[in-house]
Amino acid sequence: MTQSPLDITEAVLQLGSIRHAEMDLDAVLSRITEVARDSIPGAAEVSVTLVHGTEAHTAAHTGDLALRLDQWQYEQGRGPCLDAATTGTVLIVADMTDERRWPEWAARARTTGVLSSMSLGLPIQEAMVGALNVYGTRPDAFSQVAEPARTFAGHAAVALANAHLYDSTASLAGQMQEAMRNRAVIEQAKGIIMGQRRCTADEAFALLARVSQNSNRKLRDVAEALVQQVVEPASGQPTRPDQ
């Protein structure tokens, strides 16, 4: 039976339709595996391996079979998905019954009904690399689609890098907003102490820091409690930060 060609244009368009503002990193990873499974002829299961330093894990997969095939490689510390991730190349296992590079893994894959595989390196960023892993149930499922699949993997790497950048930027923005809120409430508390004690800003901050240390509470929590006591006093008595 003639193998259907990979419609790279349609696959890339689907990747391009990903809206990073509406999808988190995990959702983008899942979408990449789904598009790959539906677009690459012969693909039965697809996964994405991410490698950070010496640690590798499966970040997304279309089914438990792909996850098991990846994990067996992690246990052995070698296999096509790991080698493709670290070298950035395309590694094809044409026939699991005649595989000499990773014979133990190939033998286990064969018992699950997987007879061929293709792993494509995904250069994401300096600190992290990855691979798109495609598993097939018949021998030599991917040799004729290796080049268009490489093109697809390149676009997938861009989509993944953009998602990672968006996720990191959003996280940083959230951290900055939280830092600004923390600073604002600490400044309010300092102002209250300065008014009560007729002291300098440095002295007010030192008092807050001392209360924080003595009570084993975060500085921000101490400051917020003081501000709340002033805004909504529990009694008619004046409040003090060291009470």
GIQUIRA-V294199 format. One line per field, one symbol per residue. ss: DSSP state (H for helix, E for strand, C for the rest). A space follows every 50 residues. Layout:
BEGIN
ss: ???
END
This chain:
BEGIN
ss: CCCCCCCHHHHHHHHHCCCCCCCCHHHHHHHHHHHHHHHCCCCCEEEEEE EECCEEEEEEECCHHHHHHHHHHHHHCCCHHHHHHHHCCEEEECCHHHCC CCHHHHHHHHHCCCCEEEEEEEEEECCEEEEEEEEECCCCCCHHHHHHHH HHHHHHHHHHHHHHHHHHHHHHHHHHHHHHHHHHHHHHHHHHHHHHHCCC HHHHHHHHHHHHHHHCCCHHHHHHHHHHHHHCCCCCCCCCCCC
END
